[in-house]
């Protein structure tokens, strides 16, 4: 397994950690593929009852690594954009993220520091979210350059709150996340990992087939509400949103080496994320 994603088993729990703290644990194709491979590995391990997903360092993940993303085919030129190729590429990411949803074993995700953009497409596939009390989670690309691809927001927090946070892109603090039902527990940052691990260990006391059946039954209810169709549209719309004239001008600033500046410009009216607010 690549050093960008760490895998270990502690008794009945598999721990999967994104290991790019120097890059805020941003997602590359390598990271996405190795998280998926780690989920497969934990699924196949008979001694593993549950999985914990976390990030090394202070942040779970600041979303896609835009430098890597733009270098791998998201060309800043709307005239040569191939929507089918784009959809196939992003659908591959969605399939990797959804391995967490489809895994028969409970997956607990630790939300530490910042969980932004594409990271939420990954993390919201988990069964339970445990959040540090100083953490923030949000879909900043709602403002420009993206739509959620796994589109689990509306299924997890309902219509009103999904619109509140997706139309604005505002980050959600831990207190709000708990109030609206986005997360299961809020913890002291120093106790987040131990709390998640303790809960994951308790699943060893329930038969694996019982856990699998209950998870499948719960998930199937949301599948019947049209989750997969929402994901198809979210993935298509994500490509469209990244190739509007406004989005292409915005992305051009990144390719010119001005990532901090374009992010700050995006967030200035809202006073958050790159603007340094909360």
Kinemage of the C-alpha trace (Angstrom):
@kinemage 1
@onewidth
@group {chain A} dominant
@subgroup {mainchain}
@vectorlist {calphas} color= white
{ca unk a 1} P 0.000 0.000 0.000
{ca unk a 2} L 1.281 3.435 -0.928
{ca unk a 3} L 2.507 5.790 1.768
{ca unk a 4} L -0.234 8.242 0.775
{ca unk a 5} L -2.747 5.970 2.518
{ca unk a 6} L -1.896 3.960 5.624
{ca unk a 7} L -3.609 0.732 6.640
{ca unk a 8} L -3.401 -1.133 9.914
{ca unk a 9} L -5.504 -3.519 11.933
{ca unk a 10} L -5.897 -3.155 15.687
{ca unk a 11} L -7.667 -6.220 16.990
{ca unk a 12} L -11.126 -6.078 15.342
{ca unk a 13} L -10.739 -2.637 13.732
{ca unk a 14} L -9.110 -1.640 10.450
{ca unk a 15} L -7.746 1.921 10.462
{ca unk a 16} L -7.373 3.692 7.127
{ca unk a 17} L -5.537 7.015 7.203
{ca unk a 18} L -4.963 9.517 4.410
{ca unk a 19} L -1.305 10.374 4.809
{ca unk a 20} L -0.531 13.647 3.037
{ca unk a 21} L -0.474 16.080 5.971
{ca unk a 22} L 1.967 18.360 4.153
{ca unk a 23} L -0.738 18.815 1.469
{ca unk a 24} L -3.662 18.992 3.925
{ca unk a 25} L -4.476 15.379 2.982
{ca unk a 26} L -5.864 16.534 -0.351
{ca unk a 27} L -7.151 13.853 -2.693
{ca unk a 28} L -5.192 12.634 -5.700
{ca unk a 29} L -6.040 9.710 -7.952
{ca unk a 30} L -3.512 7.655 -5.998
{ca unk a 31} L -5.152 8.504 -2.674
{ca unk a 32} L -8.655 7.747 -3.958
{ca unk a 33} L -7.597 4.406 -5.412
{ca unk a 34} L -5.703 3.409 -2.279
{ca unk a 35} L -8.561 4.301 0.057
{ca unk a 36} L -10.813 2.080 -2.086
{ca unk a 37} L -8.239 -0.727 -2.039
{ca unk a 38} L -7.980 -0.413 1.745
{ca unk a 39} L -11.752 -0.703 2.095
{ca unk a 40} L -11.624 -3.870 -0.025
{ca unk a 41} L -8.825 -5.221 2.144
{ca unk a 42} L -10.752 -4.555 5.360
{ca unk a 43} L -13.914 -6.050 3.863
{ca unk a 44} L -12.081 -9.282 3.118
{ca unk a 45} L -10.351 -9.487 6.518
{ca unk a 46} L -12.365 -11.948 8.609
{ca unk a 47} L -11.043 -10.561 11.891
{ca unk a 48} L -12.139 -6.983 11.089
{ca unk a 49} L -15.557 -6.006 12.436
{ca unk a 50} L -15.463 -2.276 11.673
{ca unk a 51} L -13.379 0.397 9.957
{ca unk a 52} L -12.145 3.829 11.019
{ca unk a 53} L -11.263 6.383 8.333
{ca unk a 54} L -9.089 9.324 9.377
{ca unk a 55} L -6.428 11.750 8.230
{ca unk a 56} L -2.884 12.097 9.491
{ca unk a 57} L -2.077 15.497 10.959
{ca unk a 58} L -4.539 18.257 11.752
{ca unk a 59} L -7.018 17.902 8.857
{ca unk a 60} L -9.005 14.996 7.523
{ca unk a 61} L -8.855 16.409 3.964
{ca unk a 62} L -9.102 19.773 2.200
{ca unk a 63} L -10.663 18.165 -0.886
{ca unk a 64} L -9.161 17.469 -4.272
{ca unk a 65} L -5.542 18.416 -4.893
{ca unk a 66} L -6.318 20.953 -7.622
{ca unk a 67} L -2.788 20.921 -9.012
{ca unk a 68} L -3.001 17.156 -9.500
{ca unk a 69} L -6.581 17.388 -10.756
{ca unk a 70} L -5.798 19.976 -13.420
{ca unk a 71} L -2.634 18.153 -14.470
{ca unk a 72} L -4.662 14.997 -15.087
{ca unk a 73} L -7.039 16.116 -17.759
{ca unk a 74} L -9.248 18.944 -16.499
{ca unk a 75} L -7.957 21.186 -19.296
{ca unk a 76} L -8.759 24.863 -19.012
{ca unk a 77} L -10.284 25.163 -22.478
{ca unk a 78} L -14.032 24.707 -22.741
{ca unk a 79} L -13.832 24.217 -26.533
{ca unk a 80} L -12.106 20.842 -26.181
{ca unk a 81} L -13.957 19.553 -23.128
{ca unk a 82} L -15.274 16.027 -23.602
{ca unk a 83} L -18.276 15.573 -21.270
{ca unk a 84} L -18.324 11.794 -21.662
{ca unk a 85} L -14.646 11.444 -20.783
{ca unk a 86} L -15.177 13.788 -17.847
{ca unk a 87} L -18.159 11.789 -16.623
{ca unk a 88} L -16.274 8.500 -16.924
{ca unk a 89} L -13.357 9.900 -14.953
{ca unk a 90} L -15.443 11.379 -12.153
{ca unk a 91} L -17.719 8.332 -12.060
{ca unk a 92} L -14.640 6.229 -11.335
{ca unk a 93} L -14.045 8.407 -8.269
{ca unk a 94} L -17.663 8.032 -7.198
{ca unk a 95} L -17.401 4.246 -7.504
{ca unk a 96} L -14.303 4.337 -5.306
{ca unk a 97} L -16.008 6.538 -2.715
{ca unk a 98} L -19.098 4.336 -2.701
{ca unk a 99} L -17.060 1.302 -1.687
{ca unk a 100} L -17.443 2.759 1.805
{ca unk a 101} L -21.234 2.866 1.424
{ca unk a 102} L -21.318 -0.659 0.000
{ca unk a 103} L -18.891 -2.185 2.508
{ca unk a 104} L -20.825 -4.674 4.687
{ca unk a 105} L -18.920 -3.494 7.764
{ca unk a 106} L -19.603 -0.254 9.688
{ca unk a 107} L -17.307 2.627 8.724
{ca unk a 108} L -16.688 5.517 11.130
{ca unk a 109} L -15.117 8.651 9.658
{ca unk a 110} L -13.241 11.113 11.855
{ca unk a 111} L -13.802 14.762 10.903
{ca unk a 112} L -10.774 16.689 12.122
{ca unk a 113} L -9.680 20.173 11.112
{ca unk a 114} L -11.160 20.844 7.676
{ca unk a 115} L -13.244 18.574 5.452
{ca unk a 116} L -13.848 20.494 2.236
{ca unk a 117} L -15.272 19.906 -1.229
{ca unk a 118} L -14.404 16.547 -2.735
{ca unk a 119} L -13.440 15.237 0.693
{ca unk a 120} L -17.114 15.413 1.655
{ca unk a 121} L -18.002 13.254 -1.360
{ca unk a 122} L -15.815 10.613 0.261
{ca unk a 123} L -16.622 11.126 3.934
{ca unk a 124} L -20.401 11.311 3.664
{ca unk a 125} L -20.346 7.731 2.356
{ca unk a 126} L -19.348 6.587 5.850
{ca unk a 127} L -21.936 5.170 8.226
{ca unk a 128} L -21.091 7.342 11.217
{ca unk a 129} L -19.296 10.681 11.399
{ca unk a 130} L -17.439 11.659 14.573
{ca unk a 131} L -16.319 15.294 14.565
{ca unk a 132} L -13.774 17.285 16.567
{ca unk a 133} L -15.347 20.268 18.280
{ca unk a 134} L -13.036 22.655 16.420
{ca unk a 135} L -13.546 21.075 12.989
{ca unk a 136} L -15.394 22.455 9.946
{ca unk a 137} L -17.046 20.661 7.033
{ca unk a 138} L -18.438 22.201 3.865
{ca unk a 139} L -18.742 22.139 0.100
{ca unk a 140} L -16.916 25.320 -0.970
{ca unk a 141} L -17.064 24.402 -4.711
{ca unk a 142} L -20.776 25.209 -4.542
{ca unk a 143} L -19.661 28.795 -5.131
{ca unk a 144} L -17.772 27.960 -8.288
{ca unk a 145} L -16.177 24.920 -9.917
{ca unk a 146} L -18.238 21.956 -8.838
{ca unk a 147} L -21.264 20.117 -7.503
{ca unk a 148} L -21.288 17.163 -5.057
{ca unk a 149} L -20.810 13.907 -6.949
{ca unk a 150} L -21.921 11.356 -4.345
{ca unk a 151} L -24.715 13.828 -3.430
{ca unk a 152} L -25.344 12.405 0.024
{ca unk a 153} L -25.941 15.830 1.563
{ca unk a 154} L -29.692 15.936 0.986
{ca unk a 155} L -30.128 12.345 2.185
{ca unk a 156} L -28.190 13.002 5.392
{ca unk a 157} L -29.494 16.441 6.406
{ca unk a 158} L -32.748 16.981 4.473
{ca unk a 159} L -33.985 19.594 2.023
{ca unk a 160} L -33.803 22.799 4.058
{ca unk a 161} L -30.318 22.270 5.427
{ca unk a 162} L -28.993 20.899 2.135
{ca unk a 163} L -30.092 24.096 0.420
{ca unk a 164} L -28.798 26.228 3.279
{ca unk a 165} L -25.281 24.882 2.973
{ca unk a 166} L -25.026 23.856 -0.692
{ca unk a 167} L -26.454 27.044 -2.187
{ca unk a 168} L -24.058 29.150 -0.124
{ca unk a 169} L -21.122 26.772 0.325
{ca unk a 170} L -20.828 27.902 3.941
{ca unk a 171} L -18.820 25.646 6.258
{ca unk a 172} L -20.600 23.835 9.070
{ca unk a 173} L -19.089 23.905 12.540
{ca unk a 174} L -19.303 20.958 14.914
{ca unk a 175} L -22.154 22.335 17.030
{ca unk a 176} L -24.276 22.940 13.938
{ca unk a 177} L -23.337 19.581 12.417
{ca unk a 178} L -24.568 17.781 15.519
{ca unk a 179} L -27.757 19.870 15.702
{ca unk a 180} L -28.775 19.132 12.102
{ca unk a 181} L -27.946 15.447 12.371
{ca unk a 182} L -24.919 15.432 10.070
{ca unk a 183} L -22.636 13.843 12.672
{ca unk a 184} L -23.140 11.301 15.449
{ca unk a 185} L -20.771 12.681 18.059
{ca unk a 186} L -18.694 15.776 18.739
{ca unk a 187} L -15.458 15.187 20.632
{ca unk a 188} L -12.482 17.001 22.033
{ca unk a 189} L -9.842 16.949 19.241
{ca unk a 190} L -7.438 15.033 21.457
{ca unk a 191} L -10.061 12.349 22.123
{ca unk a 192} L -11.530 12.065 18.610
{ca unk a 193} L -9.495 9.069 17.487
{ca unk a 194} L -9.829 7.153 20.747
{ca unk a 195} L -13.588 7.769 20.821
{ca unk a 196} L -14.020 6.548 17.254
{ca unk a 197} L -11.806 3.527 17.903
{ca unk a 198} L -13.699 2.581 21.071
{ca unk a 199} L -17.012 2.706 19.211
{ca unk a 200} L -15.597 0.693 16.301
{ca unk a 201} L -14.378 -2.013 18.690
{ca unk a 202} L -17.867 -2.488 20.114
{ca unk a 203} L -19.087 -3.748 16.745
{ca unk a 204} L -17.084 -6.925 17.348
{ca unk a 205} L -19.851 -7.880 19.799
{ca unk a 206} L -22.460 -8.062 17.025
{ca unk a 207} L -22.410 -10.862 14.413
{ca unk a 208} L -20.954 -9.697 11.096
{ca unk a 209} L -23.970 -10.967 9.181
{ca unk a 210} L -26.312 -8.978 11.434
{ca unk a 211} L -24.311 -5.785 10.828
{ca unk a 212} L -24.246 -6.415 7.089
{ca unk a 213} L -27.997 -7.014 6.882
{ca unk a 214} L -28.901 -3.922 8.887
{ca unk a 215} L -26.528 -1.693 6.923
{ca unk a 216} L -27.856 -3.027 3.619
{ca unk a 217} L -31.459 -2.513 4.740
{ca unk a 218} L -30.856 1.091 5.836
{ca unk a 219} L -28.885 1.942 2.710
{ca unk a 220} L -31.484 0.344 0.459
{ca unk a 221} L -34.111 2.764 1.738
{ca unk a 222} L -31.994 5.650 0.428
{ca unk a 223} L -31.217 3.808 -2.788
{ca unk a 224} L -34.980 3.549 -3.328
{ca unk a 225} L -35.265 7.326 -2.890
{ca unk a 226} L -33.116 7.776 -5.980
{ca unk a 227} L -29.612 8.102 -4.548
{ca unk a 228} L -27.904 6.584 -7.601
{ca unk a 229} L -29.805 8.860 -9.979
{ca unk a 230} L -28.846 11.869 -7.866
{ca unk a 231} L -25.225 10.763 -8.083
{ca unk a 232} L -25.380 10.425 -11.854
{ca unk a 233} L -26.757 13.943 -12.178
{ca unk a 234} L -24.345 15.295 -9.564
{ca unk a 235} L -21.401 13.856 -11.479
{ca unk a 236} L -22.650 15.228 -14.817
{ca unk a 237} L -23.387 18.626 -13.308
{ca unk a 238} L -19.974 18.695 -11.633
{ca unk a 239} L -18.330 18.493 -15.057
{ca unk a 240} L -20.606 21.195 -16.429
{ca unk a 241} L -19.959 23.434 -13.418
{ca unk a 242} L -16.200 23.113 -13.945
{ca unk a 243} L -16.497 24.164 -17.596
{ca unk a 244} L -18.645 27.268 -17.468
{ca unk a 245} L -16.848 30.421 -18.675
{ca unk a 246} L -16.683 31.665 -15.096
{ca unk a 247} L -15.246 28.403 -13.791
{ca unk a 248} L -12.633 28.241 -16.543
{ca unk a 249} L -11.469 31.778 -15.788
{ca unk a 250} L -11.295 30.847 -12.115
{ca unk a 251} L -9.300 27.667 -12.829
{ca unk a 252} L -6.929 29.597 -15.076
{ca unk a 253} L -5.754 31.439 -11.984
{ca unk a 254} L -4.785 28.110 -10.441
{ca unk a 255} L -2.773 27.016 -13.464
{ca unk a 256} L -1.024 30.401 -13.347
{ca unk a 257} L 0.153 29.555 -9.851
{ca unk a 258} L -2.275 31.780 -7.955
{ca unk a 259} L -4.286 29.151 -6.036
{ca unk a 260} L -4.368 31.099 -2.781
{ca unk a 261} L -5.466 34.256 -4.577
{ca unk a 262} L -8.334 32.664 -6.508
{ca unk a 263} L -9.574 30.818 -3.429
{ca unk a 264} L -9.421 34.041 -1.428
{ca unk a 265} L -11.371 35.822 -4.164
{ca unk a 266} L -14.032 33.106 -4.109
{ca unk a 267} L -14.459 33.296 -0.343
{ca unk a 268} L -14.064 37.029 0.294
{ca unk a 269} L -17.830 37.835 0.191
{ca unk a 270} L -18.501 35.103 2.740
{ca unk a 271} L -15.542 35.671 5.078
{ca unk a 272} L -14.616 32.012 5.406
{ca unk a 273} L -12.280 29.276 4.051
{ca unk a 274} L -9.485 30.997 2.092
{ca unk a 275} L -10.472 34.398 3.433
{ca unk a 276} L -9.515 33.216 6.899
{ca unk a 277} L -12.886 33.464 8.576
{ca unk a 278} L -14.906 30.761 10.277
